[in-house]
Amino acid sequence: MWISEQTALQIAKERMGEAERAAARARAVRLARASRPGVRIRLGACLVRLGRWIMEHGEAPAGQSVDIGRARL
């Protein structure tokens, strides 16, 4: 069975359209993944912020009593 030129062109156009949509979908997925840092990076940044907070809100020097009502939380 022979395919006419019009049918072959139509099939080619449909396949090109499908390929363009698939490429656009793949680009969107890559951009969505790249827009947010990984779990390890976010966890590391959170731990750094926690460490800085702890350093700023240090403990009372040894031997000094701390009034519970006035302790910084």
PDB file of N, CA, C and O in Angstrom:
ATOM      1  N   MET A   1       0.850  -1.170   0.000  1.00  0.00           N
ATOM      2  CA  MET A   1       0.000   0.000   0.000  1.00  0.00           C
ATOM      3  C   MET A   1       0.900   1.239   0.000  1.00  0.00           C
ATOM      4  O   MET A   1       1.807   1.351   0.825  1.00  0.00           O
ATOM      5  N   TRP A   2       0.650   2.153  -0.913  1.00  0.00           N
ATOM      6  CA  TRP A   2       1.423   3.379  -1.034  1.00  0.00           C
ATOM      7  C   TRP A   2       0.706   4.515  -0.314  1.00  0.00           C
ATOM      8  O   TRP A   2      -0.519   4.622  -0.358  1.00  0.00           O
ATOM      9  N   ILE A   3       1.488   5.355   0.345  1.00  0.00           N
ATOM     10  CA  ILE A   3       0.928   6.512   1.053  1.00  0.00           C
ATOM     11  C   ILE A   3       1.079   7.726   0.155  1.00  0.00           C
ATOM     12  O   ILE A   3       2.143   7.955  -0.421  1.00  0.00           O
ATOM     13  N   SER A   4       0.035   8.486   0.040  1.00  0.00           N
ATOM     14  CA  SER A   4       0.111   9.686  -0.794  1.00  0.00           C
ATOM     15  C   SER A   4       0.988  10.736  -0.116  1.00  0.00           C
ATOM     16  O   SER A   4       1.248  10.646   1.084  1.00  0.00           O
ATOM     17  N   GLU A   5       1.437  11.710  -0.862  1.00  0.00           N
ATOM     18  CA  GLU A   5       2.306  12.756  -0.325  1.00  0.00           C
ATOM     19  C   GLU A   5       1.606  13.566   0.753  1.00  0.00           C
ATOM     20  O   GLU A   5       2.221  13.929   1.755  1.00  0.00           O
ATOM     21  N   GLN A   6       0.340  13.849   0.558  1.00  0.00           N
ATOM     22  CA  GLN A   6      -0.412  14.627   1.553  1.00  0.00           C
ATOM     23  C   GLN A   6      -0.486  13.890   2.884  1.00  0.00           C
ATOM     24  O   GLN A   6      -0.292  14.480   3.947  1.00  0.00           O
ATOM     25  N   THR A   7      -0.767  12.596   2.812  1.00  0.00           N
ATOM     26  CA  THR A   7      -0.848  11.797   4.037  1.00  0.00           C
ATOM     27  C   THR A   7       0.512  11.739   4.720  1.00  0.00           C
ATOM     28  O   THR A   7       0.588  11.848   5.943  1.00  0.00           O
ATOM     29  N   ALA A   8       1.589  11.571   3.952  1.00  0.00           N
ATOM     30  CA  ALA A   8       2.932  11.525   4.525  1.00  0.00           C
ATOM     31  C   ALA A   8       3.289  12.852   5.174  1.00  0.00           C
ATOM     32  O   ALA A   8       3.875  12.866   6.257  1.00  0.00           O
ATOM     33  N   LEU A   9       2.947  13.976   4.533  1.00  0.00           N
ATOM     34  CA  LEU A   9       3.211  15.288   5.120  1.00  0.00           C
ATOM     35  C   LEU A   9       2.407  15.502   6.399  1.00  0.00           C
ATOM     36  O   LEU A   9       2.918  16.057   7.372  1.00  0.00           O
ATOM     37  N   GLN A  10       1.161  15.067   6.398  1.00  0.00           N
ATOM     38  CA  GLN A  10       0.324  15.203   7.583  1.00  0.00           C
ATOM     39  C   GLN A  10       0.896  14.402   8.745  1.00  0.00           C
ATOM     40  O   GLN A  10       0.950  14.893   9.873  1.00  0.00           O
ATOM     41  N   ILE A  11       1.320  13.180   8.477  1.00  0.00           N
ATOM     42  CA  ILE A  11       1.923  12.337   9.520  1.00  0.00           C
ATOM     43  C   ILE A  11       3.203  12.981  10.041  1.00  0.00           C
ATOM     44  O   ILE A  11       3.444  12.994  11.248  1.00  0.00           O
ATOM     45  N   ALA A  12       4.024  13.515   9.137  1.00  0.00           N
ATOM     46  CA  ALA A  12       5.274  14.170   9.543  1.00  0.00           C
ATOM     47  C   ALA A  12       4.994  15.387  10.414  1.00  0.00           C
ATOM     48  O   ALA A  12       5.677  15.599  11.415  1.00  0.00           O
ATOM     49  N   LYS A  13       3.988  16.197  10.041  1.00  0.00           N
ATOM     50  CA  LYS A  13       3.632  17.377  10.832  1.00  0.00           C
ATOM     51  C   LYS A  13       3.143  16.982  12.222  1.00  0.00           C
ATOM     52  O   LYS A  13       3.482  17.633  13.210  1.00  0.00           O
ATOM     53  N   GLU A  14       2.352  15.923  12.299  1.00  0.00           N
ATOM     54  CA  GLU A  14       1.854  15.457  13.597  1.00  0.00           C
ATOM     55  C   GLU A  14       3.008  14.990  14.485  1.00  0.00           C
ATOM     56  O   GLU A  14       3.048  15.293  15.678  1.00  0.00           O
ATOM     57  N   ARG A  15       3.939  14.257  13.895  1.00  0.00           N
ATOM     58  CA  ARG A  15       5.086  13.786  14.671  1.00  0.00           C
ATOM     59  C   ARG A  15       5.963  14.945  15.129  1.00  0.00           C
ATOM     60  O   ARG A  15       6.481  14.923  16.246  1.00  0.00           O
ATOM     61  N   MET A  16       6.136  15.954  14.284  1.00  0.00           N
ATOM     62  CA  MET A  16       6.920  17.133  14.672  1.00  0.00           C
ATOM     63  C   MET A  16       6.231  17.872  15.822  1.00  0.00           C
ATOM     64  O   MET A  16       6.884  18.332  16.759  1.00  0.00           O
ATOM     65  N   GLY A  17       4.913  17.976  15.733  1.00  0.00           N
ATOM     66  CA  GLY A  17       4.155  18.619  16.815  1.00  0.00           C
ATOM     67  C   GLY A  17       4.301  17.858  18.122  1.00  0.00           C
ATOM     68  O   GLY A  17       4.490  18.460  19.179  1.00  0.00           O
ATOM     69  N   GLU A  18       4.214  16.530  18.050  1.00  0.00           N
ATOM     70  CA  GLU A  18       4.388  15.713  19.253  1.00  0.00           C
ATOM     71  C   GLU A  18       5.790  15.873  19.823  1.00  0.00           C
ATOM     72  O   GLU A  18       5.958  15.948  21.040  1.00  0.00           O
ATOM     73  N   ALA A  19       6.794  15.925  18.961  1.00  0.00           N
ATOM     74  CA  ALA A  19       8.180  16.099  19.419  1.00  0.00           C
ATOM     75  C   ALA A  19       8.370  17.457  20.079  1.00  0.00           C
ATOM     76  O   ALA A  19       9.072  17.559  21.085  1.00  0.00           O
ATOM     77  N   GLU A  20       7.754  18.507  19.527  1.00  0.00           N
ATOM     78  CA  GLU A  20       7.853  19.845  20.115  1.00  0.00           C
ATOM     79  C   GLU A  20       7.176  19.881  21.489  1.00  0.00           C
ATOM     80  O   GLU A  20       7.706  20.475  22.429  1.00  0.00           O
ATOM     81  N   ARG A  21       6.012  19.248  21.603  1.00  0.00           N
ATOM     82  CA  ARG A  21       5.327  19.215  22.894  1.00  0.00           C
ATOM     83  C   ARG A  21       6.136  18.440  23.925  1.00  0.00           C
ATOM     84  O   ARG A  21       6.221  18.851  25.082  1.00  0.00           O
ATOM     85  N   ALA A  22       6.730  17.325  23.518  1.00  0.00           N
ATOM     86  CA  ALA A  22       7.548  16.535  24.440  1.00  0.00           C
ATOM     87  C   ALA A  22       8.779  17.323  24.889  1.00  0.00           C
ATOM     88  O   ALA A  22       9.164  17.259  26.056  1.00  0.00           O
ATOM     89  N   ALA A  23       9.398  18.065  23.968  1.00  0.00           N
ATOM     90  CA  ALA A  23      10.563  18.877  24.326  1.00  0.00           C
ATOM     91  C   ALA A  23      10.168  19.995  25.284  1.00  0.00           C
ATOM     92  O   ALA A  23      10.900  20.286  26.230  1.00  0.00           O
ATOM     93  N   ALA A  24       9.025  20.620  25.050  1.00  0.00           N
ATOM     94  CA  ALA A  24       8.550  21.679  25.945  1.00  0.00           C
ATOM     95  C   ALA A  24       8.245  21.131  27.324  1.00  0.00           C
ATOM     96  O   ALA A  24       8.551  21.770  28.330  1.00  0.00           O
ATOM     97  N   ARG A  25       7.647  19.957  27.378  1.00  0.00           N
ATOM     98  CA  ARG A  25       7.345  19.313  28.653  1.00  0.00           C
ATOM     99  C   ARG A  25       8.637  18.989  29.407  1.00  0.00           C
ATOM    100  O   ARG A  25       8.721  19.210  30.615  1.00  0.00           O
ATOM    101  N   ALA A  26       9.641  18.467  28.699  1.00  0.00           N
ATOM    102  CA  ALA A  26      10.921  18.137  29.327  1.00  0.00           C
ATOM    103  C   ALA A  26      11.614  19.404  29.844  1.00  0.00           C
ATOM    104  O   ALA A  26      12.209  19.386  30.921  1.00  0.00           O
ATOM    105  N   ARG A  27      11.540  20.509  29.079  1.00  0.00           N
ATOM    106  CA  ARG A  27      12.123  21.781  29.536  1.00  0.00           C
ATOM    107  C   ARG A  27      11.432  22.257  30.799  1.00  0.00           C
ATOM    108  O   ARG A  27      12.091  22.713  31.734  1.00  0.00           O
ATOM    109  N   ALA A  28      10.109  22.156  30.835  1.00  0.00           N
ATOM    110  CA  ALA A  28       9.360  22.593  32.010  1.00  0.00           C
ATOM    111  C   ALA A  28       9.732  21.769  33.236  1.00  0.00           C
ATOM    112  O   ALA A  28       9.853  22.316  34.332  1.00  0.00           O
ATOM    113  N   VAL A  29       9.912  20.481  33.069  1.00  0.00           N
ATOM    114  CA  VAL A  29      10.298  19.616  34.191  1.00  0.00           C
ATOM    115  C   VAL A  29      11.691  19.983  34.683  1.00  0.00           C
ATOM    116  O   VAL A  29      11.919  20.056  35.890  1.00  0.00           O
ATOM    117  N   ARG A  30      12.630  20.216  33.760  1.00  0.00           N
ATOM    118  CA  ARG A  30      13.993  20.592  34.157  1.00  0.00           C
ATOM    119  C   ARG A  30      13.993  21.920  34.900  1.00  0.00           C
ATOM    120  O   ARG A  30      14.686  22.069  35.906  1.00  0.00           O
ATOM    121  N   LEU A  31      13.214  22.891  34.407  1.00  0.00           N
ATOM    122  CA  LEU A  31      13.161  24.189  35.072  1.00  0.00           C
ATOM    123  C   LEU A  31      12.538  24.076  36.455  1.00  0.00           C
ATOM    124  O   LEU A  31      12.987  24.735  37.392  1.00  0.00           O
ATOM    125  N   ALA A  32      11.512  23.248  36.590  1.00  0.00           N
ATOM    126  CA  ALA A  32      10.865  23.076  37.891  1.00  0.00           C
ATOM    127  C   ALA A  32      11.814  22.424  38.879  1.00  0.00           C
ATOM    128  O   ALA A  32      11.823  22.787  40.055  1.00  0.00           O
ATOM    129  N   ARG A  33      12.608  21.473  38.426  1.00  0.00           N
ATOM    130  CA  ARG A  33      13.560  20.819  39.321  1.00  0.00           C
ATOM    131  C   ARG A  33      14.702  21.747  39.684  1.00  0.00           C
ATOM    132  O   ARG A  33      15.196  21.710  40.811  1.00  0.00           O
ATOM    133  N   ALA A  34      15.128  22.576  38.748  1.00  0.00           N
ATOM    134  CA  ALA A  34      16.276  23.454  38.981  1.00  0.00           C
ATOM    135  C   ALA A  34      15.898  24.665  39.837  1.00  0.00           C
ATOM    136  O   ALA A  34      16.777  25.278  40.443  1.00  0.00           O
ATOM    137  N   SER A  35      14.633  25.017  39.898  1.00  0.00           N
ATOM    138  CA  SER A  35      14.232  26.218  40.615  1.00  0.00           C
ATOM    139  C   SER A  35      14.298  26.053  42.128  1.00  0.00           C
ATOM    140  O   SER A  35      14.284  27.051  42.848  1.00  0.00           O
ATOM    141  N   ARG A  36      14.368  24.847  42.619  1.00  0.00           N
ATOM    142  CA  ARG A  36      14.396  24.614  44.055  1.00  0.00           C
ATOM    143  C   ARG A  36      15.635  23.813  44.416  1.00  0.00           C
ATOM    144  O   ARG A  36      15.891  22.772  43.811  1.00  0.00           O
ATOM    145  N   PRO A  37      16.410  24.276  45.391  1.00  0.00           N
ATOM    146  CA  PRO A  37      17.610  23.528  45.766  1.00  0.00           C
ATOM    147  C   PRO A  37      17.252  22.164  46.360  1.00  0.00           C
ATOM    148  O   PRO A  37      16.130  21.945  46.817  1.00  0.00           O
ATOM    149  N   GLY A  38      18.210  21.273  46.343  1.00  0.00           N
ATOM    150  CA  GLY A  38      17.975  19.929  46.836  1.00  0.00           C
ATOM    151  C   GLY A  38      17.756  19.873  48.334  1.00  0.00           C
ATOM    152  O   GLY A  38      17.977  20.852  49.048  1.00  0.00           O
ATOM    153  N   VAL A  39      17.321  18.720  48.797  1.00  0.00           N
ATOM    154  CA  VAL A  39      17.010  18.529  50.212  1.00  0.00           C
ATOM    155  C   VAL A  39      18.258  18.723  51.060  1.00  0.00           C
ATOM    156  O   VAL A  39      18.182  19.355  52.114  1.00  0.00           O
ATOM    157  N   ARG A  40      19.395  18.205  50.637  1.00  0.00           N
ATOM    158  CA  ARG A  40      20.625  18.335  51.422  1.00  0.00           C
ATOM    159  C   ARG A  40      21.048  19.791  51.561  1.00  0.00           C
ATOM    160  O   ARG A  40      21.508  20.209  52.623  1.00  0.00           O
ATOM    161  N   ILE A  41      20.892  20.555  50.496  1.00  0.00           N
ATOM    162  CA  ILE A  41      21.276  21.965  50.544  1.00  0.00           C
ATOM    163  C   ILE A  41      20.353  22.723  51.486  1.00  0.00           C
ATOM    164  O   ILE A  41      20.814  23.532  52.291  1.00  0.00           O
ATOM    165  N   ARG A  42      19.048  22.464  51.389  1.00  0.00           N
ATOM    166  CA  ARG A  42      18.097  23.143  52.278  1.00  0.00           C
ATOM    167  C   ARG A  42      18.334  22.759  53.731  1.00  0.00           C
ATOM    168  O   ARG A  42      18.266  23.615  54.613  1.00  0.00           O
ATOM    169  N   LEU A  43      18.615  21.474  53.995  1.00  0.00           N
ATOM    170  CA  LEU A  43      18.885  21.031  55.356  1.00  0.00           C
ATOM    171  C   LEU A  43      20.155  21.688  55.886  1.00  0.00           C
ATOM    172  O   LEU A  43      20.190  22.139  57.031  1.00  0.00           O
ATOM    173  N   GLY A  44      21.194  21.744  55.063  1.00  0.00           N
ATOM    174  CA  GLY A  44      22.447  22.381  55.485  1.00  0.00           C
ATOM    175  C   GLY A  44      22.244  23.845  55.813  1.00  0.00           C
ATOM    176  O   GLY A  44      22.755  24.328  56.823  1.00  0.00           O
ATOM    177  N   ALA A  45      21.507  24.563  54.976  1.00  0.00           N
ATOM    178  CA  ALA A  45      21.242  25.976  55.237  1.00  0.00           C
ATOM    179  C   ALA A  45      20.443  26.156  56.523  1.00  0.00           C
ATOM    180  O   ALA A  45      20.690  27.089  57.286  1.00  0.00           O
ATOM    181  N   CYS A  46      19.500  25.275  56.758  1.00  0.00           N
ATOM    182  CA  CYS A  46      18.698  25.333  57.987  1.00  0.00           C
ATOM    183  C   CYS A  46      19.583  25.099  59.214  1.00  0.00           C
ATOM    184  O   CYS A  46      19.432  25.778  60.230  1.00  0.00           O
ATOM    185  N   LEU A  47      20.495  24.147  59.117  1.00  0.00           N
ATOM    186  CA  LEU A  47      21.396  23.878  60.241  1.00  0.00           C
ATOM    187  C   LEU A  47      22.341  25.050  60.492  1.00  0.00           C
ATOM    188  O   LEU A  47      22.663  25.352  61.641  1.00  0.00           O
ATOM    189  N   VAL A  48      22.780  25.702  59.435  1.00  0.00           N
ATOM    190  CA  VAL A  48      23.626  26.890  59.598  1.00  0.00           C
ATOM    191  C   VAL A  48      22.852  27.993  60.313  1.00  0.00           C
ATOM    192  O   VAL A  48      23.369  28.621  61.237  1.00  0.00           O
ATOM    193  N   ARG A  49      21.604  28.228  59.879  1.00  0.00           N
ATOM    194  CA  ARG A  49      20.780  29.248  60.544  1.00  0.00           C
ATOM    195  C   ARG A  49      20.553  28.891  62.003  1.00  0.00           C
ATOM    196  O   ARG A  49      20.597  29.767  62.867  1.00  0.00           O
ATOM    197  N   LEU A  50      20.313  27.623  62.291  1.00  0.00           N
ATOM    198  CA  LEU A  50      20.113  27.191  63.669  1.00  0.00           C
ATOM    199  C   LEU A  50      21.375  27.421  64.489  1.00  0.00           C
ATOM    200  O   LEU A  50      21.296  27.898  65.621  1.00  0.00           O
ATOM    201  N   GLY A  51      22.529  27.093  63.938  1.00  0.00           N
ATOM    202  CA  GLY A  51      23.782  27.314  64.648  1.00  0.00           C
ATOM    203  C   GLY A  51      24.019  28.781  64.947  1.00  0.00           C
ATOM    204  O   GLY A  51      24.459  29.131  66.042  1.00  0.00           O
ATOM    205  N   ARG A  52      23.731  29.643  63.979  1.00  0.00           N
ATOM    206  CA  ARG A  52      23.889  31.084  64.203  1.00  0.00           C
ATOM    207  C   ARG A  52      22.934  31.578  65.279  1.00  0.00           C
ATOM    208  O   ARG A  52      23.308  32.401  66.114  1.00  0.00           O
ATOM    209  N   TRP A  53      21.711  31.083  65.261  1.00  0.00           N
ATOM    210  CA  TRP A  53      20.731  31.485  66.272  1.00  0.00           C
ATOM    211  C   TRP A  53      21.201  31.059  67.655  1.00  0.00           C
ATOM    212  O   TRP A  53      21.092  31.825  68.612  1.00  0.00           O
ATOM    213  N   ILE A  54      21.722  29.841  67.766  1.00  0.00           N
ATOM    214  CA  ILE A  54      22.207  29.351  69.048  1.00  0.00           C
ATOM    215  C   ILE A  54      23.384  30.190  69.539  1.00  0.00           C
ATOM    216  O   ILE A  54      23.481  30.494  70.728  1.00  0.00           O
ATOM    217  N   MET A  55      24.282  30.564  68.618  1.00  0.00           N
ATOM    218  CA  MET A  55      25.426  31.391  69.001  1.00  0.00           C
ATOM    219  C   MET A  55      24.981  32.766  69.496  1.00  0.00           C
ATOM    220  O   MET A  55      25.571  33.298  70.436  1.00  0.00           O
ATOM    221  N   GLU A  56      23.956  33.349  68.882  1.00  0.00           N
ATOM    222  CA  GLU A  56      23.454  34.659  69.303  1.00  0.00           C
ATOM    223  C   GLU A  56      22.750  34.582  70.649  1.00  0.00           C
ATOM    224  O   GLU A  56      22.852  35.505  71.457  1.00  0.00           O
ATOM    225  N   HIS A  57      22.046  33.505  70.892  1.00  0.00           N
ATOM    226  CA  HIS A  57      21.276  33.342  72.127  1.00  0.00           C
ATOM    227  C   HIS A  57      21.999  32.361  73.037  1.00  0.00           C
ATOM    228  O   HIS A  57      21.428  31.358  73.463  1.00  0.00           O
ATOM    229  N   GLY A  58      23.247  32.656  73.329  1.00  0.00           N
ATOM    230  CA  GLY A  58      24.085  31.742  74.102  1.00  0.00           C
ATOM    231  C   GLY A  58      23.565  31.517  75.512  1.00  0.00           C
ATOM    232  O   GLY A  58      22.668  32.208  75.995  1.00  0.00           O
ATOM    233  N   GLU A  59      24.157  30.536  76.140  1.00  0.00           N
ATOM    234  CA  GLU A  59      23.758  30.197  77.503  1.00  0.00           C
ATOM    235  C   GLU A  59      24.330  31.207  78.488  1.00  0.00           C
ATOM    236  O   GLU A  59      25.282  31.921  78.172  1.00  0.00           O
ATOM    237  N   ALA A  60      23.743  31.263  79.691  1.00  0.00           N
ATOM    238  CA  ALA A  60      24.237  32.149  80.748  1.00  0.00           C
ATOM    239  C   ALA A  60      25.578  31.620  81.243  1.00  0.00           C
ATOM    240  O   ALA A  60      25.778  30.407  81.292  1.00  0.00           O
ATOM    241  N   PRO A  61      26.491  32.502  81.607  1.00  0.00           N
ATOM    242  CA  PRO A  61      27.781  32.050  82.130  1.00  0.00           C
ATOM    243  C   PRO A  61      27.602  31.168  83.355  1.00  0.00           C
ATOM    244  O   PRO A  61      26.643  31.329  84.109  1.00  0.00           O
ATOM    245  N   ALA A  62      28.521  30.243  83.551  1.00  0.00           N
ATOM    246  CA  ALA A  62      28.431  29.299  84.676  1.00  0.00           C
ATOM    247  C   ALA A  62      28.487  30.057  85.996  1.00  0.00           C
ATOM    248  O   ALA A  62      29.233  31.027  86.127  1.00  0.00           O
ATOM    249  N   GLY A  63      27.713  29.624  86.957  1.00  0.00           N
ATOM    250  CA  GLY A  63      27.705  30.237  88.276  1.00  0.00           C
ATOM    251  C   GLY A  63      26.682  31.344  88.424  1.00  0.00           C
ATOM    252  O   GLY A  63      26.464  31.813  89.541  1.00  0.00           O
ATOM    253  N   GLN A  64      26.062  31.771  87.379  1.00  0.00           N
ATOM    254  CA  GLN A  64      25.044  32.808  87.475  1.00  0.00           C
ATOM    255  C   GLN A  64      23.667  32.167  87.393  1.00  0.00           C
ATOM    256  O   GLN A  64      23.419  31.296  86.560  1.00  0.00           O
ATOM    257  N   SER A  65      22.791  32.609  88.260  1.00  0.00           N
ATOM    258  CA  SER A  65      21.435  32.069  88.210  1.00  0.00           C
ATOM    259  C   SER A  65      20.638  32.831  87.150  1.00  0.00           C
ATOM    260  O   SER A  65      20.878  34.011  86.892  1.00  0.00           O
ATOM    261  N   VAL A  66      19.715  32.144  86.565  1.00  0.00           N
ATOM    262  CA  VAL A  66      18.885  32.744  85.529  1.00  0.00           C
ATOM    263  C   VAL A  66      17.459  32.772  86.031  1.00  0.00           C
ATOM    264  O   VAL A  66      16.911  31.744  86.431  1.00  0.00           O
ATOM    265  N   ASP A  67      16.861  33.943  86.010  1.00  0.00           N
ATOM    266  CA  ASP A  67      15.464  34.081  86.395  1.00  0.00           C
ATOM    267  C   ASP A  67      14.618  33.469  85.285  1.00  0.00           C
ATOM    268  O   ASP A  67      14.689  33.921  84.143  1.00  0.00           O
ATOM    269  N   ILE A  68      13.831  32.466  85.592  1.00  0.00           N
ATOM    270  CA  ILE A  68      13.071  31.740  84.581  1.00  0.00           C
ATOM    271  C   ILE A  68      12.104  32.663  83.859  1.00  0.00           C
ATOM    272  O   ILE A  68      11.854  32.485  82.667  1.00  0.00           O
ATOM    273  N   GLY A  69      11.564  33.631  84.554  1.00  0.00           N
ATOM    274  CA  GLY A  69      10.630  34.547  83.912  1.00  0.00           C
ATOM    275  C   GLY A  69      11.308  35.484  82.918  1.00  0.00           C
ATOM    276  O   GLY A  69      10.638  36.070  82.067  1.00  0.00           O
ATOM    277  N   ARG A  70      12.615  35.630  83.014  1.00  0.00           N
ATOM    278  CA  ARG A  70      13.302  36.559  82.141  1.00  0.00           C
ATOM    279  C   ARG A  70      14.234  35.863  81.153  1.00  0.00           C
ATOM    280  O   ARG A  70      14.927  36.527  80.383  1.00  0.00           O
ATOM    281  N   ALA A  71      14.256  34.542  81.169  1.00  0.00           N
ATOM    282  CA  ALA A  71      15.150  33.822  80.265  1.00  0.00           C
ATOM    283  C   ALA A  71      14.702  34.007  78.823  1.00  0.00           C
ATOM    284  O   ALA A  71      13.507  34.000  78.528  1.00  0.00           O
ATOM    285  N   ARG A  72      15.669  34.173  77.930  1.00  0.00           N
ATOM    286  CA  ARG A  72      15.346  34.306  76.516  1.00  0.00           C
ATOM    287  C   ARG A  72      15.054  32.926  75.931  1.00  0.00           C
ATOM    288  O   ARG A  72      15.801  31.977  76.166  1.00  0.00           O
ATOM    289  N   LEU A  73      13.995  32.822  75.189  1.00  0.00           N
ATOM    290  CA  LEU A  73      13.646  31.538  74.573  1.00  0.00           C
ATOM    291  C   LEU A  73      13.897  31.562  73.116  1.00  0.00           C
ATOM    292  O   LEU A  73      13.660  30.566  72.432  1.00  0.00           O
TER     293      LEU A  73
END
